[in-house]
Amino acid sequence: MSKSPSPAKAAIDTGYADAQTAKLDTTPIRDAATIIAVRDRMGDDPQVLMGQRGAKAAFMPNKVVFPGGAVDPGDAGIPLATLLPEICQNRLNEQSETDLHHALAVAAIRELWEETGLILGQPGTWPTSPDHDWVDFASTGHLPAAEMLQFVFRAITPPGRPRRFDARFFLVDAAHISSDVDDFSRASDELSHLQWIPLSQVRTYDLPFITEVVLAEVTRRIRYEEPPESVPFFHNDAESSHFLRLKGYPMPQDD
């Protein structure tokens, strides 16, 4: 019986097949942040927070995904009570033309708030009137806080998709969320069926391919409390698709 290819190698093979499409694809690539909240990470079966996208969504309809979305122009100016760990800042700035670490951290926290109603922040007073996207968050008496985020994965959407993103994935332990982690009453309607899914069951859901790859990385380092020294980067451009590691190490193509 032949061995099934690893998620990494399958991604690369798919990318090579899309090479010709990539040369013709002029879809703009938007910077984005995704947040992977985990709870009971030291237990026998940790859980991740996910929801389902709508059937009419232009990007990944019906798929079960982590909260996340594009960076907004105002994200760079939002104050943070605490900053990302320095190692995460450094990794985010690799293979990037601009320094986006602050805006990406803010976007991750904002998307968690908008799509789930959960607060990743610290009690505090805003130094200025909050941007309209942050009025409700600020009304809870919190400032967004980024020190507990771990940058764990980066992926660019392959060519030929209706929308393309340069997505950075951040892991956070639910113990650092300031609100009730089972209260989704303040969530928008962008994701439905919000739930904490055990890692042992998550692959039974309808997941995007890249989410499965990210979950493999999350599972591998679920018990690590410190951010990773080296971060996988699934890179798609006009010539090919390939895995890199942010810190200069090539990622093996086979298990």
N, C-alpha and C positions, 0 to 999 in steps of 0.2 A: 504494500500500500504506500503510495507516495505521500510525503510529508506536506502538509499545508504550509504555504508561505507565511512568514511572520507579518504582522500588521505593517511594520516599517517597509519590508520588501514589497508587499502588495501595493503600498502607497507609491513607491518608486516606480514600479511597473506601470501603474495607472498613469503616473505623470509622464512617462516616456510616450505612452500612447496618445497623450494630449498635446504633445510638443507642437504639431502642426497647427492645432487650434490656438495655441498660445501665441504663435507668431501673428495671428490675425485678430487677437482679442485686444480691444482698446478699452475694456471696462476699467474705470478708475478703481484703484485699490485704496480702501479707507482704513485708517488705523482704528483698532477696536480692542476692547478689553472684555475678558470673560472671567467670572469668579466661580470657583469651585469650593463651596462650603462643605465641610465634612464634620461629622460628629461621631462620637464613640470611636475615635481613630485608634485608640489603644485597646479596644475591645475585640471580641472574636469576629464580629461582622460589621465593620464601619459603614456609615451611610453617607450618601452624597445628595445634595439638594438639586432637584431638577424639575422642569415643567415642560409642557407640550406646547409647541407653536401652533398657531391657527391654520386651518385648512387653506385659507386664502392668502397666507403669508407669501411674499415674493421670494423669500430666502428660507430654504429648508422647511416647507410646509409640513405640518403634522409630526415633525420629528420631536423627540424628547431631548432636551438640551439643558445646558447650564445657563443661568442668567448671564446676559452680556449684550454688548452692542457697540456701536461706533462711538469714537471720541467726539464730543461736541466742542465747538470753538471756544466756549467759555470755561471748559474744564481746567485749562492751564492756570486760570486766575482764581480758582477756588482754594481757600485756605485749608490746610491740613493741621489737625492737632498734633499729629506725629507723622514722620516721614517714612517712606519705604526703607528697609534695611539697605545699607550701602552696597552690599553685594548684589542685590536686586537692581538697584539703580545702574550699576556698572554693566550687568548683563543686558539690561534693556537698551542701553546705549550702544551695544555692539551691533554691527551690521545695520545701523540706523544713521540716516543723514542728519537728523535733528534730535535734540534731547527731549524726549517725550515722557520720561519716567513719572513726572508729577501728574501730567494730564492723564496718563494711563491708569495710575492708581486712583485718581479721582473718578474716572469713568467707571472703573470696576465697582467702586463703592456706590456710585450713583445708580448703576444698573441693578445692583443688589437691592437697593432701596425701591427703585421704580417697579421692578418686576416681581419682588417678593414682599416688600414692605418691611424688611428687616434692616436694622440699624447697625452699621459697623462704624463706631465713633466713640468719642469721649465727651462727657458733659463739658460744656463751655459756651462762651458768648461769641458770636460772630463779630469780627472787627468792623465790618461794613454790612450794609443791607445785602442779604443773600440774593443771588441770581434767581430768576423766577423758577428755574428747575429745582432749586434747593430750598424754596420757602417752606414747604411742608416738612422737609428734613430738619431744617433749623428750628421749626416750631416745637420739635421734640426736646429742645435744649441740648443738642449734640453738635459737635464739629466732626467731620469725617476724620478718621484716623487710619493710617496706612502701615504702621510698624509691624502688624501681625500678618500682613500679606506676604506670601512667598511666590515669586515668579518661577513657574515650573515648566512652561511650554510656550512655544511660538509657532504659528502656522499661517501660511498665506493660502487663501482659497485658490484652488486650481483654476486654470482658464476655462472659458466656456460656460461659466455660471452667470445667472442674472445679476448677481452682486458679488463683489470680491472684497475680502477683508484681510488685513495684516493683523491677526488676532494674537494677543498676549494673554496667557492663562495664569490666573493667580489662585493659589490655594490658601484657604483660611480655615482655622479650626472654629467650629460653631461656639466653642466656649468663649470666644472673644466678641461675639455678637452681643450688643447691648440690650436687645429686646427679646421677647419670648420667641424662640426659634420655631415654634409651632403656630404662631399667629401670623397669618398671611392676609389679614383683613384690610391692610392698607396697600395691598399690591394693585398694580394696574391690571388690565385684562390682556396684556401681551402674551403672557404664559398662563395656561390653564393646568389644572390637575397638579399643582405644586405639591411636592411630597419628598420626604427623605427616603431614598431607595437604598437598600443594602447592596454593598458591592457584589455580594454573591448572586444577586438577582438582576443587576442593572443591565446585563447584556441580553436579557429577554425582552427588553423594550426596543422600540424602533428608534435607533440612534444613528446620527450621521457617522460616516466612516471615521472622520478625524476625531470625533468624540470617543470612539472606541480606542483609538491610538492614545489619546490623552489619558483615558481611564487606565490603560496599561501602565503608563508612567506614574499616575497617581497611586495606583495599587502598589507599585514597586517601592514608593517612598512614603507610604501612608503613615509610618511611625516615626519618620524623621521630623524633629521639631525645628531644625534650622533650615534656612533656604539652601538650595543646591548650589554647589560650586559651578556646575556645568549644566546648561539648559538645552534640551533638544529643540531644533528649529527645522520644521518642514517647509522648505523653500520651493516656491514655484515661480519660474520666470519664462521668458519666451523660448528658451532653449531646452529646458529639462526641469524635472522635479527631483529633489534630492534632500536627504537629511544632513544637517550640519549640527555641530554643537557649539553654542555660544560659549566661548573660552578657547576656541581654536582647535578643538579635537573633532575629527570626523566621526560620525556615528556609524557603527557597523551596520551593514545592509542585511545581514542574516543573523539569526539567533545562534 
